[in-house]
């Protein structure tokens, strides 16, 4: 799993319609983000919980319980090396 401060790349930016009501901005596939925190998450589609992450680069809105909304950790993949980070940036600007 991820650790705070770890760099990750978004691998899934296919969000349900209307989700932008809850998030001022959403992760984009291929973009690099930094994990701010890892928390238990709740998915309306699942009966079980999921792992959610907070990102340094995107602050989620606060829900009715006073908790920041996070993103499903499965939307991200870890970046292992500086070379891999450079390759992701290179592909994004190609």
C-alpha positions as CSV (number, residue, x, y, z in Angstrom):
1,X,0.0,0.0,0.0
2,X,1.0,3.6,-0.2
3,X,2.7,5.8,2.4
4,X,2.3,9.6,3.0
5,X,4.8,11.5,0.9
6,X,4.9,8.8,-1.8
7,X,4.6,9.8,-5.4
8,X,1.8,8.0,-7.4
9,X,0.4,8.2,-10.9
10,X,-3.3,8.2,-11.6
11,X,-4.3,5.2,-13.7
12,X,-8.1,5.6,-13.6
13,X,-9.8,8.9,-14.1
14,X,-13.2,7.5,-15.2
15,X,-15.5,9.0,-12.5
16,X,-19.3,8.7,-12.4
17,X,-21.3,11.6,-13.8
18,X,-22.1,14.2,-11.2
19,X,-19.1,13.5,-9.0
20,X,-17.8,17.0,-9.6
21,X,-20.4,18.2,-7.2
22,X,-18.3,16.7,-4.4
23,X,-14.8,17.5,-5.7
24,X,-13.5,20.9,-6.8
25,X,-11.0,19.0,-9.1
26,X,-10.4,15.4,-9.9
27,X,-7.2,13.4,-10.6
28,X,-6.2,13.1,-14.3
29,X,-4.9,9.8,-15.8
30,X,-1.1,10.0,-16.2
31,X,-0.6,12.8,-13.8
32,X,1.7,12.5,-10.8
33,X,0.4,13.1,-7.3
34,X,1.7,12.9,-3.7
35,X,-0.1,10.9,-1.0
36,X,-1.0,13.1,1.9
37,X,-2.8,10.4,4.0
38,X,-4.4,7.0,3.7
39,X,-7.9,6.5,5.3
40,X,-10.8,4.1,5.3
41,X,-13.1,5.0,2.5
42,X,-16.8,4.3,1.7
43,X,-18.1,3.5,-1.8
44,X,-21.8,3.8,-2.5
45,X,-21.5,0.9,-4.9
46,X,-19.8,-1.5,-2.5
47,X,-21.1,-3.1,0.6
48,X,-17.6,-3.2,2.0
49,X,-15.3,-0.3,2.6
50,X,-12.3,0.6,0.5
51,X,-9.0,2.4,1.1
52,X,-9.0,6.0,0.2
53,X,-6.2,8.5,-0.2
54,X,-5.8,12.2,0.3
55,X,-3.6,14.0,-2.2
56,X,-1.3,16.9,-1.5
57,X,-2.3,18.5,-4.9
58,X,-6.1,18.1,-4.5
59,X,-8.1,19.0,-1.4
60,X,-11.5,17.3,-1.4
61,X,-14.7,18.8,-0.1
62,X,-15.9,18.0,3.4
63,X,-18.9,15.6,3.7
64,X,-21.9,15.9,6.1
65,X,-19.8,14.2,8.8
66,X,-17.0,16.8,8.7
67,X,-14.7,14.4,6.9
68,X,-12.7,15.2,3.7
69,X,-13.7,13.1,0.7
70,X,-10.8,11.0,-0.6
71,X,-10.1,9.0,-3.7
72,X,-10.1,5.2,-4.0
73,X,-6.5,4.1,-3.7
74,X,-7.1,1.7,-6.7
75,X,-7.1,4.7,-9.0
76,X,-3.3,5.1,-8.4
77,X,-0.1,3.2,-9.0
78,X,3.2,3.8,-7.2
79,X,6.1,5.5,-8.9
80,X,9.2,3.5,-8.0
81,X,12.1,5.6,-9.3
82,X,13.0,9.1,-10.6
83,X,13.5,7.6,-14.1
84,X,9.9,6.3,-14.0
85,X,8.7,9.8,-12.9
86,X,10.6,11.4,-15.8
87,X,9.1,8.9,-18.3
88,X,5.5,9.7,-17.1
89,X,6.2,13.5,-17.5
90,X,7.8,12.8,-20.9
91,X,4.7,10.9,-22.1
92,X,2.3,13.6,-20.8
93,X,4.0,16.3,-22.8
94,X,4.7,14.3,-26.0
